[in-house]
Amino acid sequence: MTATRAGAGIEAALDEALGTLDETARRSLELDENEQFPGDFCSRLDGFGLPAYYVPAEWGGALSDHEDLIRLWRTAARRDISAVTAHAKTYLGVAPVWIAGNPEQARTTAGAVMSGIPVAWALSEPDHGADLLSGSVTATAEPDGYRVDGVKWPINNATRSGHVTLLARTGRDGTGRGQSLFLVDKSALSPGTWRTLPKVLTHGIRGIDISGLEFDGALLPADALIGPEGSGLETVLLALQFTRTMCTALSLGAGEYALRLAARFVGARIIQKRPLAERPFPASVLARSAGLLMATEATALLAARSIHSLTAEMSVTSAAAKALAPTLVDATLGELAELLGARSFLSDVYEYGAFQKVWRDHQIVAVFDGSTPVNRATLVQQFPMLVRGFGSGTVDAGGLADAVSVGGPVRPVDRGALTLVSRQGCSVVQALPALVESIGSRPAPTGLADQAAALGAMAEYLHGRMADVAPAARPAMAAYELAAAYELCYAGAACLHLWATGESEHGGESLWQDGLWVRAALRALLARLAAALRVPVPAAGPGDDRLDATLAGLIVDAANTGAPITPFGASAPRTLQQGKDSRER
């Protein structure tokens, strides 16, 4: 593997290692059509040294800043989300080891990962899905360890993996202390006591190893147990606070790729002697899509940095970010598909049919590591703490200041600070009233103070509604809708925090001039937030009538030149087609 890199230029270094975009686009589509694993792409990720970023620095790896990993996954996902889904599963699989494993387990796992051995995370079962409490795979105590019986399915990398982090029942069914985690070395299992199940056919990510594992008396040594017996579910829930946050990078990469594809098309497509991009409707769709992608970026970066400095709040942050990112990007892909028309689903026209692939592939992101309803249920259960924190204005000022300083140094992660429930709520949202007041009291871009005030008013109204939700094991649908609104408040607050912190550094850049990106992002978020709360959409502010044309023009230019397409994004390689169909007509 090559030496690891960090900081500025990390995306460019990975892009260079992955080769030309045309090459990877053509190959990815070919493999997808034949449902073949993207082995070459994954090998290039290995060659770059990406597995080192799955191992914390204290165990010899390169993972010291989760913002770096967000950027790396995003860079790879804007080429082929399938390949990243396959490769990144190792990070998900080993996350519990860094939280609850002993030093020997951590050293062994770090060595395996750094040598390129894939790791799977075996949680799901055919009859229980995400209901981890009801898992029926058993690990029965034996004199020398544990005997494992049952089926885990469907599991990413179940067949290709060398190691598996396995959740199995060691206690009473349906109880919080009934499940334990085990680190399984498949090569050490006795033949005939386990087998892999066939790869399943999928709508998207067609070439990925989505298969299963069946255990029949497989014996594990006692030292395979991760953490105390019965602590498996708690460890999984804590690890998910990391993995859910990082999944936002998949949505970011998919959304950026799709936006660039659509922008190149509408910029080059001439109808009645005018490019489509100059017409009001296409310009509006491009601007709204860009605004939502920018909001997703702000959310993802702030959430990733919060792992380091707002660790105790990650039960809220991770759930909000994971529910929000695929929701916004799925909505964006749907609108962009309308602009592309038939080219959005044809597989051999316009840049090799890349759009239909990314559209299909991204649909699974909402399901990874807890579906959107599961994450919203996590938020609902924390409404009382969130309401109290917002009402009292409780904020971890130092932690928030570090989290919003995108590109700046981060604190070492204190995994011991992770909790199942955030006792102090969410500093990002709870700091919103003071931030709104600050923006309103100083010179600000045209209309931004009004947008900030509207967001603050909606947040106040939302928390009032949240306060009326009675605690329940099975919340009403109305509570889930309020959780969806909370995600949007988090995203809006993230945009304002990152703009306020970054304007002095980035003010001369096109997307930052007169607050262009943050105004576009807030406009799109406020419209969705009003719909979620069933309240009127805030009136258009000064300069809103010029946002669409200005932003759409910048997005088309960036798509054609490879310039960054979001305020904290990186340059991207261009295709050779430059918006033309990939075959002569």
N, C-alpha and C positions, 0 to 999 in steps of 0.2 A: 504494500500500500504506500501511497505517497504521504509526505508529511502533512499534518493537519494545518489548517489556516484559521484565522479568526479576524473579526473586525472588518474594516473597510476592504472591499474588493472580494469578499468571500463568495458572493454570487457569481461574479465574473470568472473567478477561478473554476467554479464548478461548471459553468457554461462552457468554458474552454475544454474541460475534461470530457464533456459529453459529446463534443463534435458538432457538426453543422445541424441546424434545425431541420433542414430538408431531409437529411439522412435519417434522423431519429423519427421524424413525422412519417415518412414512408415506411420505415421498418415497423414502427408501432402499429400502424394500420394493417400491415401485412400479417403480423403476429396475431392481432386481434381477430382478423377474419378467420384465421386458422386455429384460434383458441390455443395458441402456443405461449409458453412462459417467456417473458421479456428478459431472457438470461443475459444478453449482451449489455443491455442498459444497466441491469443490476451489477454486472461485472465492472462497468465503468464507475458506478457509484462506489464499489469496493475499492477500485484503483485510486479514486480520489481520496479515500480514507474516511468515507462517511460513517462506517461502523464505529469509529473512534468517538464520534459525537453521540453515541448511544451509551457511552461509559463515562461516569463522572470522573473528573480530574483526580480526585483522591484515590481512585483505583486504576490510575494510569491512562485514562482516556482523555478526550478533548472537550467533554461536556462541562463547561464552566459558565456558559451563558446561553439560556434557552432562546434568546432572541436570535443567536446565530443559527440554531437548529431550525427555527421557524423560517428563516431566510433560505436555508439550504433546501428544505423540503419544498418550499414554494417554487424555488428555481427549477427543481427537477419536475414538480407537478405541472408546471406550465408547458412541459414537453409531453409527459406521459404520466397521468395520474395512476394508471395501473401499476407501472413499475415501482412508483414510490409506495403505493399501498403494500406491495409485496415486501419491499426492502425495509420499510419503516416498521413493519410488524415486530421486528426484533427489539426496537426501542420499547414498544408496548409490552412485549413478553418479559423483558428483564426489569421493568420499572419496579415490580414488587420486591425484587432482590435488594435493590438499593435502599428500600424503606425498612424491610424487616429481616433481611438475610444476615447471617453472621459473617465475620471477616473472611473465613475460608470460602463460603459460598460466593461472596462478592468477588474474591480473587479468581476463583475458578470460572465464574460467569464472565468476568471482564476478559480473561484470556480467550475464552471461546468466542466471544463477540468480536474481539480485536483480530482474531484469526479468520473472521468471515463466516462463522457458523451461524446459520439462521436460527432464531428462537421463536417458538409459537406460544400463544397464550390460550390455554384450553379452558374456556369458561362455559360456553353455550352447550346445550344438550338438545336432542331432537324434541323432547316432550316438554321442555321448560323454557327454552330460549333465554331471555334476560332475567328470568325469575331465579336468581342465584340461590335464594334461600331453599328452593325446592329441588336443587340438584340431586340426582340419584346415583351418580358415579360414586362408589364407595372406596375408602381407603381403610381397611380393617387392620388393626394393630396385630402384629405377629411378634414372636420372640426377637427376631433380628430386624424388624422394620415394619413395613406395611404391605398388604396385599390389595391391589387395585383392580376393580371390576366395573365395567360399564362403558358407555359410549359418549364421546365428546364430538359434537357436530352441530353446525358447520364451523370449521376452524381454518383461519388463514394460515398457510404454511404448515398445515398438519403433516403433510407428506415430506416436504422438502426440509423441514427443520431438523436440526441435530439435537436440540434441547427443547423441552416443553415446560412451561410453568403451568401446573395443573391444579385446579380447584376441585377438591373431592370431599365427600361427606365422611367425617370421623365421629360425629355425634348424632344427636337426635334430629330428625328431619324437620325442616321448617323453622329452626331456631337460629338466632344470630351467632351462636357459638358452635354451630353444628358442622361448619365447613373449615377445612384446613388447606394450606397451599403447599405444593411440593415442587421441587426442582428435579425434573426427570431428564436423565441422559439416555436417549433412546438406544444408543449403541451398547449400553450396559444391561438392557433388559433381555431376559432369556427368550430365545426363539419360541414361538408358539403361544406366548402369553400376551401378545399384542399384535395388532395389524393396523395398517392404514386403510381407510375407506376411500372409494373412488372419488375423483374430482367431480364436483357438480357443475352443471351448465348454468351460466349466469347471463343476465341481460347486458350488464356492463362488466368492466374488468374481466373480460372473457378468458384471458390467458392465465389468470392468477390461480395459484394452488389453493382453492377453497375445497377442502376435503374433510376428513375426520379421522378419529382414532378410536379403536375398540380395544379395551383391556379385558383380559380373561385370566385372572390370577397373576398379574404382573407384580413382581416383588421389588419394592423400593427399599433401599437402606434407610435406617433411622435418621441419618444425617441429610436425607433429602427434604425433610420437613423445614419449611421456611417460617421462622417465628414460632411462637407457642402453638400447640395443638388447639384448634378452635378459633384461632385468630384470622383465618383465611379471608373471610368476608370483609372484615374491617380493613385488612391490608389491601385488598382489591379496591375498595372504595377510596382509600387514600391514594393509591397509585393512579386511579382514574382521574384524579384532580390534575395530574401531570399529563396523562395521555389525551384526555379530552381537550385540553388546552392546545396541545400540539397538532391535533387533527385539523384545527382551523387553517393550518398551512396548506392542506390539500384543497380546501375551498378557495383560498387565495390564489393558488396556482391555476386551478381550473377556471376561475372567474377571469383572471388576467388573460389567459390564453384565448378564451372565448371572446372577450372584449376586443382583443387585438384582431382576431379573425374577422369579426363583424365590422370593426372600424375600417379595416383595409378594404372590405367589400363595398361598404356604402360610400367610401371616399373615391373609389374607382368606378363605381357603377354610374353610368350616365343615362338619365331618363329625360327626354325632351331638352337636351343640351345642357342639363344641370346635374352635377353629382347629387346623389341621394342625400349625402351628408349635409347639404345646404338647405334641405327642405325641413320644415318645422317638425313633422312627426319623427323622422329618423334622428334628427338632432336631439329631440327631446328624449328619445329612448336611449341614445348614447350617453347623454348627460346624466340621466337618472341611473343608468347602469353603472356609470363611472362613480357617481356619488355613493351608491350602495357598496361598491367594491372598496372605495376609500374608507367607508365606515367599518367595513369588515377588516381592513388592514389595521385601522386604529385599535379596534377591539382585540385583534389577534396579538399585536405587538405589546399592548399594555398588559394583556393577560399573561403573556409569556414572561414579561419582566416582573410581574407580580409574584410569580413563583419564587423569586429571590427576596423580595422586600415586603410583600403582603401575604406571606405564606399562610398565615392563620385564616385568611379570608378566601382561600382557594376553593372551598366547597361551594361558595357562591360564584366566584369569578369563572371557574372552569365550566360550571353548568350553564351560565349565561352565555359565555363565548361559544361553547360547543353547540348550543341550540340555535344561536343567532347566525353563525357563519354559513352553514349549509342552507339555512332557510333563505337568507338574502341572496346567496349565489344561485340557488335553484330558481328563484324568482327572476334574477337577472338573465339566466340562460334561457328561460322561457320567452322573455321579451326580445332578446337578441335573435332567437330562432325566427321570430316573426319578420325581423329585418332581412334575414338571409333567405327566407322563403323556402323553396324546394332544396336549396343548397344546405339547409340545416339538417337534412336527413339523408341526402344522397351520399353514397359511400365512395364514389369514384369521381366526384366533381368538386372543384374548388378546394385547393390545398389538400388534396387526397382524401377528402371527406372527413377532415379533422374535427369539424364541429360536432357531427353526430356522435363521434366517439367520446369526446369530452363531456357531452351532454349525458350520454348513457353512464359513463364511468362515475360521474360525480354523484349520481343519485344514491349511491351506497354510503356516502360520507355521513349523511344524516343518521344512519343506523349504527355506525361504528361506536364502540365504547359507550353504549347507552344511547338509545334513540332520543329524538327531540322530546317526545312526551315524558320519557324517563328523566331527562335533565330538567324539564319544567316542573316535574313532581318534586325534584330535589330543591328547586327554588321555593315552591309553595310551602314545603315543610319548614322553611327558614323565614317565612313572612314575619312572624312576631319579632325576631331579632332585627330584620331589615327595617321594619316600621319604627322600632325603638331607636335604632341607630340614626335613621334619617331625622326623626323628631328631635333628637338631642344634638345632632350635628357631630356625632362621634367620628373622628378621622385620625388615622395614623399618618400624621403630616410628613414625618421623615420617610416612611415607607412609600407613601404616595409620590413624594418628590423624586425618589429614586426610580419608581416604576414609570413615570411619565417622561423620563429623560432618555428618549429613544437614542440608541447608539452609544450611550454612556456606560460607564462601568457598573457592574452589578455586584450585589453581596453574594457570598457563598450561600447555597441553599441549606436551610436548617430543616431537614425532614422531620425532626422531632416536633416542629411547630404545626405540622399538619393536623387538622381536626375534622371530624365528620360534620360538624356544624360550626359556622362562624359565629362566635359569641359577640363580636363587635360589628357585625353586619358587613357592609361593603364601602370602603373609604372612597372609591371612585365616584359612586353615586351620592354618597352622603356629603361629599365636598362640593356638590353641584350648586347649592344655593349661594355659597360664598363666591364661587367662581363666576356665577351669573352676575352677582353684584359687582365684582371686580371688572368684568368686561363692560358693564353698563356705565362704569365711572371713569373710563379712560377712552382715548381715541381707538376706534375699532373699524374694521372694514365695513363697507356699506351694507346695512341690513343685519349684520351679525348680532348686534346687541338685541335686536327684536327677536331674532331666532333663538338666542340663548334664553331670553325671558320667557318665550313660549315653551321651550323645553323645561325650564324650571317650574312653570305653572303646571304643566302636564305631570311632571314628577310629583309635585305636591298633591295633585288630584289622585294620581295612581296610588300613592302610599295611603291616602285616606280610604280608598277602595280595598287595598290589601289589609288594612286594619280590621275590616268587617268580615274577613274570611275566618271562619271558625276552624280550629285545628281538626283534621280528620284523616283517618288512615287512607281513605279513598276520596280525594278532593273532588268537588264538583267541576264541571267543565269550565265554569266561569273563572275558577281559580287558575286553571291552565292558561286562559286568555290573559289574565293579569300578569302571569309569569312571562308570557310572550311580550307584553308591553314593558315589563321590567328589563328584558333583554335590550329592547330598543332604547330605553333610558340609559342603560349602561353604555351602549354604543354611542349615543349622542354625547354623554359626559366624556367618554374616551376621546372623541373628536375634539371637543373644546379643550380638554386638558393638554392634548398633544399639540394643538394649534398654539395655545397660550405659551407653552414651553418652547416650541420650535420656531416661532415666527421671526425672532431676531436672527437666527442662524440661516433660515431658508427663505427669508422674505423676498429675495431677488429672483427666486425661481418662478417659472411661469404658473405652476399650479398653486403657488402661495400668494401671488400678487392679488391684492385686495381681497384676501381670504377666499379665493375662488374654490379651493377644494373643500374647505370646511363648510362654506355656505351651501355648496351642492350636496354634500353629505347630509347636513342637517335638514335641508329642504326635503330630501327623499325620506329621511327617518321620521320627520314630523308628520308627513303624510301617512306613513304606515302606523305611527303611534296613534294618530287621531282615529284611524280606522279601527285599531285594536281596542281603544277606549270608547268608541262610538261617540266621539265629540267632533265638533266642526274642525276642519283643517285650518290652521292659522292663515290669515290673509297674506297674500304675496307681499314681500318686502321691497324696498327700493332696490332697483337693479336686478330683480329676479327675472325680468323680461329679457335680459341680455345674457343670463347664465347659460342657457342651452347652446346658443350659437358659439359663444366663446369657448366653452368647455368641449363641445363636440369637435370644434376645429383643432384644439390641442390634442385630443385623443386620436383623431385621424392622423395628425402629423406624427405623434409618438408611435402609432402602430406601424407607420411606414418607415420611420427612421430608426426604430429600436430604442427611442428615448424612454425614460421611466413613465409609466402610465398612472402612477399613484404617488402621493407626496413622499412616502418613505420607500418607494420601490427602487428597483435597479434597472439598468438598461437590459434589453433583451436582444438576442440574435434575430435577424430578419430571415424570412424565407426567400427563396429565389423567385417565387411567383409574384410577389408584390401585389397581391390582391387579384391576380388573374386566375382563371380556372386552370386546373392542373392538367388539362388535356385540351388539344385543339378541337374546336367545335365545328 
